[in-house]
Amino acid sequence: MKPLNYAILKHFTKVKEACTEEVIEALKSQYGSFKALNKDDVLAALMTAEANGLLEESRFELDKTNALRIYYRAHKEGADTINKYIKD
């Protein structure tokens, strides 16, 4: 099993885009017992990946409770870098 942060990054090489909640839902079956699989920690991982040039923000929307959802995607160079260092 990969470290959680690696799994988060790798997820973005398999989907067009995702928000924090979608990442948590996608990884819940394998990483559900990890304390860091929560909205704040996953968002911090996504923001760090963005700051490091691996991901970029793709869009924003408000959910049903008017909470902001930020969607991220891996651009080609970011996906190539993720796939180079994190193997399946």
KOLNUSE-418700 format. One record per residue: z, x, y of N, C-alpha, C in turn; residue in one letter; residue number from 1. Coordinates in nm, 2 decimals, padded with zeros to 4 digits, always signed. Layout:
% residues N
REC; nZ; nX; nY; caZ; caX; caY; cZ; cX; cY; resn; resi
REC; Z; X; Y; Z; X; Y; Z; X; Y; a; NUM;
...
//
This chain:
% residues 88
REC; nZ; nX; nY; caZ; caX; caY; cZ; cX; cY; resn; resi
REC; +00.00; +00.08; -00.12; +00.00; +00.00; +00.00; +00.00; +00.09; +00.12; m; 1;
REC; -00.09; +00.05; +00.22; -00.10; +00.13; +00.35; +00.03; +00.10; +00.44; k; 2;
REC; +00.06; +00.19; +00.53; +00.16; +00.15; +00.63; +00.11; +00.03; +00.71; p; 3;
REC; +00.20; -00.05; +00.76; +00.16; -00.17; +00.83; +00.07; -00.15; +00.95; l; 4;
REC; +00.09; -00.05; +01.03; +00.00; -00.02; +01.14; -00.14; +00.01; +01.09; n; 5;
REC; -00.15; +00.08; +00.98; -00.28; +00.11; +00.93; -00.35; -00.02; +00.89; y; 6;
REC; -00.28; -00.11; +00.82; -00.33; -00.23; +00.77; -00.38; -00.32; +00.89; a; 7;
REC; -00.30; -00.31; +01.00; -00.34; -00.39; +01.12; -00.47; -00.34; +01.17; i; 8;
REC; -00.48; -00.21; +01.19; -00.61; -00.15; +01.24; -00.72; -00.18; +01.14; l; 9;
REC; -00.70; -00.16; +01.02; -00.81; -00.19; +00.92; -00.85; -00.33; +00.92; k; 10;
REC; -00.76; -00.42; +00.95; -00.80; -00.57; +00.96; -00.91; -00.59; +01.06; h; 11;
REC; -00.91; -00.51; +01.17; -01.01; -00.53; +01.27; -01.15; -00.47; +01.23; f; 12;
REC; -01.16; -00.40; +01.13; -01.29; -00.36; +01.08; -01.35; -00.46; +00.99; t; 13;
REC; -01.28; -00.57; +00.96; -01.32; -00.67; +00.86; -01.35; -00.80; +00.93; k; 14;
REC; -01.30; -00.82; +01.06; -01.32; -00.95; +01.13; -01.39; -00.92; +01.26; v; 15;
REC; -01.45; -01.02; +01.32; -01.51; -01.01; +01.45; -01.41; -00.99; +01.56; k; 16;
REC; -01.30; -01.06; +01.56; -01.19; -01.05; +01.65; -01.07; -01.12; +01.59; e; 17;
REC; -00.95; -01.10; +01.65; -00.83; -01.16; +01.61; -00.72; -01.15; +01.71; a; 18;
REC; -00.63; -01.25; +01.71; -00.52; -01.24; +01.80; -00.40; -01.21; +01.71; c; 19;
REC; -00.28; -01.19; +01.78; -00.16; -01.15; +01.71; -00.13; -01.24; +01.60; t; 20;
REC; -00.13; -01.37; +01.62; -00.09; -01.47; +01.52; -00.19; -01.46; +01.40; e; 21;
REC; -00.32; -01.44; +01.42; -00.41; -01.43; +01.31; -00.39; -01.31; +01.23; e; 22;
REC; -00.36; -01.20; +01.29; -00.33; -01.07; +01.22; -00.20; -01.10; +01.13; v; 23;
REC; -00.10; -01.16; +01.19; +00.02; -01.18; +01.11; -00.01; -01.27; +00.99; i; 24;
REC; -00.09; -01.38; +01.01; -00.12; -01.47; +00.90; -00.21; -01.40; +00.79; e; 25;
REC; -00.30; -01.31; +00.84; -00.38; -01.24; +00.74; -00.31; -01.14; +00.66; a; 26;
REC; -00.20; -01.08; +00.71; -00.13; -00.98; +00.64; +00.00; -01.03; +00.58; l; 27;
REC; +00.03; -01.15; +00.60; +00.16; -01.21; +00.55; +00.18; -01.20; +00.40; k; 28;
REC; +00.07; -01.22; +00.32; +00.08; -01.22; +00.18; +00.12; -01.08; +00.13; s; 29;
REC; +00.08; -00.98; +00.19; +00.11; -00.84; +00.14; +00.22; -00.78; +00.21; q; 30;
REC; +00.24; -00.81; +00.34; +00.34; -00.74; +00.43; +00.45; -00.83; +00.48; y; 31;
REC; +00.46; -00.95; +00.42; +00.55; -01.05; +00.47; +00.70; -01.01; +00.47; g; 32;
REC; +00.73; -00.92; +00.39; +00.87; -00.87; +00.39; +00.90; -00.76; +00.49; s; 33;
REC; +00.80; -00.71; +00.56; +00.82; -00.61; +00.66; +00.88; -00.67; +00.79; f; 34;
REC; +00.99; -00.61; +00.84; +01.05; -00.65; +00.96; +00.96; -00.64; +01.08; k; 35;
REC; +00.87; -00.55; +01.08; +00.78; -00.53; +01.19; +00.66; -00.63; +01.19; a; 36;
REC; +00.65; -00.71; +01.09; +00.54; -00.81; +01.09; +00.59; -00.93; +01.17; l; 37;
REC; +00.59; -00.91; +01.30; +00.63; -01.02; +01.40; +00.55; -01.01; +01.52; n; 38;
REC; +00.55; -01.11; +01.60; +00.46; -01.12; +01.72; +00.48; -01.00; +01.81; k; 39;
REC; +00.60; -00.96; +01.85; +00.62; -00.86; +01.94; +00.57; -00.72; +01.89; d; 40;
REC; +00.61; -00.69; +01.77; +00.57; -00.56; +01.71; +00.42; -00.55; +01.68; d; 41;
REC; +00.36; -00.66; +01.64; +00.21; -00.65; +01.61; +00.14; -00.64; +01.75; v; 42;
REC; +00.19; -00.72; +01.85; +00.12; -00.70; +01.98; +00.14; -00.56; +02.04; l; 43;
REC; +00.25; -00.50; +02.02; +00.27; -00.36; +02.06; +00.17; -00.27; +01.99; a; 44;
REC; +00.15; -00.29; +01.86; +00.05; -00.21; +01.78; -00.09; -00.23; +01.83; a; 45;
REC; -00.12; -00.36; +01.87; -00.26; -00.38; +01.92; -00.28; -00.32; +02.06; l; 46;
REC; -00.18; -00.33; +02.14; -00.19; -00.27; +02.28; -00.19; -00.12; +02.27; m; 47;
REC; -00.12; -00.06; +02.17; -00.13; +00.09; +02.15; -00.27; +00.12; +02.11; t; 48;
REC; -00.32; +00.05; +02.01; -00.46; +00.08; +01.96; -00.56; +00.06; +02.08; a; 49;
REC; -00.54; -00.03; +02.16; -00.63; -00.05; +02.28; -00.62; +00.07; +02.37; e; 50;
REC; -00.50; +00.11; +02.40; -00.47; +00.23; +02.49; -00.53; +00.35; +02.43; a; 51;
REC; -00.54; +00.36; +02.30; -00.60; +00.48; +02.23; -00.75; +00.47; +02.21; n; 52;
REC; -00.81; +00.36; +02.26; -00.95; +00.34; +02.25; -01.01; +00.29; +02.12; g; 53;
REC; -00.92; +00.24; +02.03; -00.97; +00.19; +01.90; -01.00; +00.05; +01.90; l; 54;
REC; -00.94; -00.03; +01.99; -00.96; -00.17; +02.00; -00.99; -00.20; +02.15; l; 55;
REC; -01.05; -00.32; +02.17; -01.06; -00.37; +02.31; -01.03; -00.52; +02.31; e; 56;
REC; -00.99; -00.57; +02.43; -00.96; -00.71; +02.45; -01.10; -00.78; +02.45; e; 57;
REC; -01.11; -00.89; +02.38; -01.24; -00.96; +02.37; -01.23; -01.09; +02.45; s; 58;
REC; -01.12; -01.16; +02.45; -01.10; -01.29; +02.53; -00.96; -01.33; +02.53; r; 59;
REC; -00.93; -01.43; +02.61; -00.80; -01.49; +02.63; -00.81; -01.64; +02.61; f; 60;
REC; -00.70; -01.70; +02.57; -00.69; -01.84; +02.57; -00.55; -01.89; +02.57; e; 61;
REC; -00.52; -02.01; +02.60; -00.39; -02.07; +02.59; -00.38; -02.15; +02.47; l; 62;
REC; -00.27; -02.14; +02.39; -00.26; -02.22; +02.27; -00.20; -02.36; +02.31; d; 63;
REC; -00.17; -02.44; +02.21; -00.12; -02.57; +02.24; +00.01; -02.58; +02.32; k; 64;
REC; +00.09; -02.47; +02.31; +00.21; -02.47; +02.39; +00.20; -02.39; +02.52; t; 65;
REC; +00.07; -02.37; +02.56; +00.04; -02.29; +02.68; +00.09; -02.15; +02.68; n; 66;
REC; +00.10; -02.09; +02.56; +00.13; -01.95; +02.55; -00.01; -01.88; +02.54; a; 67;
REC; -00.01; -01.76; +02.61; -00.13; -01.68; +02.62; -00.16; -01.62; +02.48; l; 68;
REC; -00.28; -01.63; +02.44; -00.33; -01.55; +02.32; -00.43; -01.46; +02.36; r; 69;
REC; -00.41; -01.33; +02.33; -00.51; -01.22; +02.36; -00.58; -01.19; +02.23; i; 70;
REC; -00.71; -01.19; +02.24; -00.79; -01.16; +02.12; -00.84; -01.01; +02.14; y; 71;
REC; -00.84; -00.94; +02.03; -00.89; -00.80; +02.03; -01.00; -00.79; +01.93; y; 72;
REC; -01.08; -00.69; +01.95; -01.19; -00.65; +01.85; -01.20; -00.50; +01.85; r; 73;
REC; -01.26; -00.46; +01.74; -01.29; -00.31; +01.72; -01.43; -00.29; +01.76; a; 74;
REC; -01.46; -00.22; +01.86; -01.60; -00.19; +01.90; -01.65; -00.09; +01.80; h; 75;
REC; -01.78; -00.06; +01.80; -01.84; +00.03; +01.69; -01.77; +00.16; +01.68; k; 76;
REC; -01.75; +00.23; +01.79; -01.68; +00.36; +01.79; -01.54; +00.35; +01.73; e; 77;
REC; -01.47; +00.25; +01.78; -01.33; +00.23; +01.73; -01.33; +00.20; +01.58; g; 78;
REC; -01.42; +00.11; +01.53; -01.43; +00.08; +01.39; -01.47; +00.20; +01.31; a; 79;
REC; -01.56; +00.28; +01.36; -01.60; +00.40; +01.29; -01.48; +00.50; +01.28; d; 80;
REC; -01.40; +00.51; +01.38; -01.29; +00.60; +01.38; -01.18; +00.55; +01.28; t; 81;
REC; -01.15; +00.42; +01.29; -01.06; +00.36; +01.20; -01.10; +00.39; +01.05; i; 82;
REC; -01.23; +00.36; +01.02; -01.28; +00.38; +00.89; -01.28; +00.52; +00.84; n; 83;
REC; -01.30; +00.61; +00.94; -01.30; +00.76; +00.90; -01.16; +00.80; +00.86; k; 84;
REC; -01.06; +00.75; +00.92; -00.92; +00.80; +00.89; -00.84; +00.72; +00.80; y; 85;
REC; -00.88; +00.59; +00.79; -00.81; +00.50; +00.70; -00.90; +00.44; +00.60; i; 86;
REC; -00.89; +00.49; +00.48; -00.98; +00.45; +00.37; -00.93; +00.32; +00.30; k; 87;
REC; -01.02; +00.24; +00.24; -00.97; +00.12; +00.17; -00.91; +00.16; +00.04; d; 88;
//
